[in-house]
Amino acid sequence: MKKITTLAVSLLTAACMSAGALAADQPLEKVAPFPKAEKGMKRQVIQLPQQQDESALKVELMIGQTLEVDCNHHRLGGNWKVKPWKAGAMITMSLRS
């Protein structure tokens, strides 16, 4: 009985690990088919776990930089550029400073 339990746990673990590896091996265009980042920009994809009632949840993005500065207050200044993508179903956002 111990051998069967150990085998079942091993197979379950291997299946979970291979599913995660397959998701990680997919190119970014398949995971998030959005426009490529412009020159000098870096594209970020945020993957969140699926929830039952996603309309009741919010995602807060804290955009910034990590800098060593010699002052008490330092801010990341710039303007947000928001563009619709795919007939307004989604948007792309970029910060120009």
C-alpha positions in Angstrom: 0.0 0.0 0.0 2.9 2.4 0.8 4.4 1.8 -2.6 1.1 2.6 -4.4 0.7 5.8 -2.4 4.3 6.8 -3.0 3.9 6.1 -6.7 0.6 8.1 -6.9 2.1 11.1 -5.1 5.2 10.9 -7.4 3.1 10.8 -10.6 0.9 13.7 -9.4 4.0 15.8 -8.6 5.5 15.0 -12.0 2.3 15.9 -13.8 2.1 19.3 -11.9 5.7 20.1 -12.6 5.4 19.2 -16.3 2.3 21.4 -16.7 4.2 24.3 -15.1 7.1 23.7 -17.4 4.9 23.7 -20.5 3.4 27.0 -19.6 6.8 28.5 -18.9 8.2 27.3 -22.2 5.5 29.1 -24.3 6.6 32.3 -26.1 5.4 35.5 -24.7 3.3 36.2 -27.8 1.1 33.1 -27.1 0.7 33.9 -23.4 -0.1 37.6 -23.9 -0.6 38.4 -27.6 -0.2 42.2 -27.2 1.9 44.6 -29.3 5.7 44.3 -28.8 7.4 46.9 -26.6 8.7 50.0 -28.4 12.4 50.7 -28.6 13.8 51.5 -25.2 10.8 50.1 -23.4 10.4 46.8 -21.5 7.2 44.7 -21.8 5.8 43.3 -18.6 3.1 40.6 -18.4 1.3 40.0 -15.1 -0.3 36.6 -14.7 -2.9 36.3 -11.9 -4.6 33.2 -10.6 -8.1 32.8 -11.9 -10.8 33.8 -9.4 -14.5 33.0 -9.2 -15.8 36.6 -9.3 -13.1 38.6 -11.0 -15.4 41.6 -11.4 -15.2 42.1 -7.7 -11.4 42.3 -7.7 -9.0 45.1 -8.5 -5.3 45.1 -9.4 -3.2 48.1 -8.3 0.1 48.8 -10.2 2.8 50.7 -8.4 5.0 52.0 -11.2 8.4 53.4 -10.2 12.1 53.1 -10.2 14.7 52.1 -7.7 17.3 54.9 -7.4 19.9 56.0 -4.9 19.1 59.7 -4.4 20.3 62.3 -2.0 17.1 64.0 -1.2 13.9 63.5 0.9 11.4 63.5 -1.9 11.9 62.0 -5.4 9.2 61.3 -7.9 8.9 59.5 -11.2 7.4 62.1 -13.4 5.9 61.7 -16.8 2.7 61.2 -18.8 0.6 58.1 -19.3 -0.1 57.2 -22.9 -3.2 55.0 -23.2 -4.0 53.4 -26.6 -7.0 51.1 -27.4 -6.0 47.8 -28.8 -8.1 45.3 -30.9 -11.2 47.5 -31.4 -11.3 48.8 -27.8 -11.5 45.5 -26.1 -8.2 46.1 -24.4 -5.8 48.9 -23.8 -2.0 49.4 -23.8 -0.5 51.9 -21.3 3.0 53.4 -21.4 4.7 56.0 -19.2 6.8 58.6 -20.9 9.1 60.6 -18.6 
